């Protein structure tokens, strides 16, 4: 038990929201142990993200609740994709249906919270920002396997997912080689391609397709046929679930939906595989890695990052520095205003050094 230093925050609530990922429990542990042991704060654990705050599903968190969880996957608090402000009309911002925001503010008061700590992705930190604008004290931590949160160089969960995806790509190499096949692996990342880019480079993907760069199947076909002419009897194609062809990129939402129904393929990985077979005549197979990227124990790096973010959040609570999200800038752990990530997605810049690196080792990024 460390000595308890003065703190502006006496009692705080903590919740995890959005897609789960390895490292969430490490972050919970980091916040709670520092807040409790160093600052003598009282911790209220809130179940299932913002849903628990609406339902009042919260309880006193004791030291035994947040010890022994560093290496556990998932989140001991549970999570949901509840978006309290979604109930508001987009144009008029008027209340639509029951006003969940007022209920949250009521429960925040009833639970006697001085602050709300939210661990989540874009949606979670955006909701945290909107609640801060409603007068609540909020501190956010950047969590997601997608690494697409503006304001931080990295989110916890990302490194573990890159590790899982890279191991999968390594495994695909041996079966692709044995069968002289093209293996397509579809990874998570609807809006941003960070996970596919980094796992593609780590796994030696021959083609990497990102949502940020609409692909040209002719260019992919040329690349794969050249590999075959150069004696490479197999190829690995890494596809982010949000990748689109240049034809689809030119469509509006409605046209794209119709086009996809016509192709009768469950997801982009299958569409790309079919196009590759049509384009090159090469035997192609598909693996959709799905939720395996979000499961299991955190990598050592994610344990360190999540613990660091957690203890940094506890320090913000002690200083009474609310309305912020902890962040990593280079080696520096700091904090940005919650307005910075709110409503935004950190996409892969088309001139990002990792794209240049991939190209330098002969990887096709789908558009040349
Ligand atoms: O936000 C992280 C993420 O894993 C995305 O990469 C993925 O598209 C999405 O969550 C899946 O959402 P859900 O868990 O609600 O199916």
Boltz pocket constraint, residues with backbone or C-beta under 6 A from the ligand:
constraints:
  - pocket:
      binder: B
      contacts: [[A, 19], [A, 20], [A, 81], [A, 121], [A, 144], [A, 145], [A, 146], [A, 188], [A, 189], [A, 190], [A, 241], [A, 294]]
      max_distance: 6.0
